[in-house]
Amino acid sequence: MSKQKPITTVISGAAAMPSTTTITNANNRAAVVRSRPMRRVLQNFRLLWLDANLDESKDDFKKSFRRLRRVVASIETFKDAQECIDFLRAITNQKVFMIVSGSLGRQIIADIEGWPQLESVYVFCRNQVVHEQWANKIYKIKGVYTKIKPICKALQLDRENCDRAMISVTFNGLDPLFMYTQLLKEALLEIEDDDKKSIKDLANYCCE
């Protein structure tokens, strides 16, 4: 079987975590600024997508990939199960979420579910009923899905839980001055070049 190299998408800077919340006032902007920066500083998780039938030229794949990218900063795709397993094994300092097809998931997940770096698994297939029979027996599988939208919702919830856990640990270990400097930098990255009102709102918020 020929091996397909993983496609890595890493988004950094202001575009790393596109907002999923409509910002309507200064208080909402401040809340978003406080919640988003630590994800970019920590880079504490990534997503692996394993499916032997992935076709990157199809519109369905491109749309699904864009949806996932709104939730996750780093995505690797694989068609070969062994290459995906080897890639996962090499990760030691990040939490990994995995989307896997039903057929490949049945073959590999039971063998890797105990790995500490593997946080959650989402089975993406056409026949939900068939694959739920084995998937429901594996603790780290969060669900069996036939559409990408509910996967994104489940992934976002799990990502937020992971964020909270990591931020709690990081806050206890970071120097306060360094932490607030990073938060200020990220707040500035959120401001559009011509957004004078946002600059004024940020200044007012900092004075509170």
C-alpha positions in Angstrom: 0.0 0.0 0.0 1.5 3.4 -0.9 1.7 5.9 1.9 0.2 9.3 1.7 2.1 12.0 3.5 0.1 13.9 6.1 -1.1 17.4 5.0 -0.4 19.8 7.8 -2.3 23.0 8.2 -0.9 25.3 10.9 -2.4 28.7 11.4 -0.6 31.2 13.5 -1.0 34.8 14.5 -4.3 36.6 14.4 -5.9 34.1 12.0 -5.0 31.1 14.2 -8.4 30.9 15.9 -11.2 32.5 13.8 -13.9 33.8 16.1 -17.2 31.9 16.2 -18.9 34.6 18.2 -20.5 37.8 16.8 -18.9 40.7 18.7 -21.5 43.4 19.3 -20.0 45.5 22.1 -16.9 46.3 24.1 -17.7 43.9 26.9 -18.1 41.0 24.4 -14.8 41.9 22.8 -13.0 41.9 26.1 -14.5 38.5 26.9 -13.2 37.1 23.6 -9.8 38.6 24.1 -9.5 36.9 27.5 -10.6 33.5 26.2 -8.7 33.1 23.0 -5.1 34.1 23.6 -4.0 31.2 25.8 -5.0 28.7 23.1 -2.5 30.3 20.7 0.2 30.6 23.4 -0.2 27.0 24.6 -0.9 25.2 21.2 -1.9 22.3 23.4 -3.8 20.2 21.0 -4.1 19.1 17.3 -6.5 17.2 15.1 -5.7 14.1 13.1 -8.1 13.0 10.3 -7.7 9.4 9.1 -9.7 8.1 6.2 -8.5 6.0 3.3 -11.0 7.6 1.0 -10.2 11.3 1.6 -10.3 13.2 -1.6 -8.9 16.7 -1.1 -10.1 17.9 -4.5 -13.7 17.4 -3.7 -15.9 20.3 -2.5 -17.3 18.3 0.4 -13.8 17.8 1.8 -12.9 21.5 1.3 -16.0 22.6 3.1 -15.5 20.1 5.9 -11.9 21.1 6.3 -12.9 24.8 6.5 -15.4 24.0 9.2 -12.9 22.1 11.3 -10.3 24.8 10.8 -12.6 27.2 12.6 -12.3 25.0 15.7 -8.7 23.7 15.5 -5.5 25.5 14.7 -3.5 22.4 13.4 -4.9 19.6 11.2 -3.2 16.6 9.7 -4.9 14.3 7.3 -3.9 10.7 6.6 -5.0 8.0 4.2 -2.7 5.3 5.6 -3.5 4.0 9.1 0.1 3.0 10.0 1.5 6.4 9.1 -1.2 8.0 11.3 -0.4 5.7 14.2 3.4 6.5 13.9 2.6 10.2 13.8 0.5 9.9 16.9 3.1 7.9 18.7 5.7 10.6 18.2 3.5 13.3 19.9 4.5 13.7 23.5 3.6 17.2 24.6 0.2 17.8 23.0 -3.3 16.4 23.3 -4.7 14.9 20.1 -8.2 14.7 18.8 -8.9 12.2 16.0 -11.5 11.9 13.3 -11.5 8.4 11.8 -13.6 6.5 9.3 -15.7 3.6 10.5 -13.7 0.9 8.8 -10.2 2.1 9.9 -11.5 3.1 13.4 -12.6 -0.5 14.0 -9.1 -1.7 13.1 -7.0 0.6 15.2 -8.8 2.5 17.9 -8.9 -0.3 20.4 -5.1 -0.6 20.2 -4.4 3.1 20.7 -7.1 4.3 23.1 -4.8 3.9 26.1 -2.2 6.3 24.7 -2.2 9.4 27.0 -1.8 11.9 24.1 -5.1 10.7 22.5 -7.8 12.8 24.0 -11.0 12.0 22.0 -12.1 10.1 18.9 -14.9 10.9 16.5 -16.0 8.2 14.1 -17.1 9.7 10.7 -19.0 7.2 8.6 -22.0 6.5 6.4 -23.6 3.7 8.4 -24.0 5.0 12.0 -25.9 2.1 13.3 -23.4 -0.5 12.3 -20.4 1.3 13.7 -22.0 2.3 16.9 -22.0 -1.4 17.8 -18.3 -1.5 18.4 -17.6 2.2 19.0 -19.9 2.4 22.0 -17.5 0.0 23.8 -14.6 2.4 23.6 -14.4 5.1 26.2 -12.5 7.7 24.2 -14.9 7.6 21.2 -17.2 10.5 21.7 -19.7 9.5 19.1 -20.4 8.1 15.6 -21.4 10.8 13.1 -22.5 10.9 9.5 -22.1 14.7 9.1 -19.3 17.1 9.8 -21.3 19.8 11.6 -22.1 17.7 14.8 -18.4 16.6 14.9 -17.4 20.3 14.9 -19.8 21.0 17.8 -18.5 18.0 19.8 -14.9 18.9 19.0 -15.4 22.5 20.1 -16.9 21.4 23.4 -14.0 19.0 24.0 -11.5 21.6 23.0 -12.9 24.1 25.4 -12.7 21.6 28.2 -9.1 20.9 27.3 -8.4 24.6 27.2 -9.8 25.2 30.7 -7.7 22.4 32.1 -4.5 23.6 30.4 -5.1 27.3 31.3 -5.6 26.4 34.9 -2.2 24.6 35.0 -0.5 27.4 33.0 -1.9 30.2 35.1 -0.3 28.6 38.2 3.1 28.3 36.5 3.4 31.6 34.6 4.9 34.8 35.8 2.0 37.2 36.1 3.8 40.0 34.2 4.6 37.7 31.3 1.0 36.3 31.3 -0.6 39.7 31.1 1.9 40.9 28.5 0.9 38.0 26.3 -2.8 38.7 26.8 -2.3 42.4 25.8 -0.4 41.3 22.6 -3.2 39.0 21.7 -5.8 41.7 22.4 -4.0 44.0 20.0 -4.0 41.3 17.3 -7.8 41.2 17.5 -8.1 44.9 16.4 -8.6 45.7 12.7 -6.3 48.3 11.3 -9.0 50.9 10.9 -11.0 49.9 14.0 -10.6 53.1 16.0 -13.6 52.4 18.2 -12.1 49.0 19.2 -8.9 50.8 20.3 -10.9 53.2 22.4 -12.9 50.3 23.9 -9.7 48.4 24.8 -8.2 51.5 26.4 -11.3 52.0 28.5 -11.3 48.4 29.5 -7.7 48.5 30.6 -8.5 51.5 32.8 -11.2 49.8 34.6 
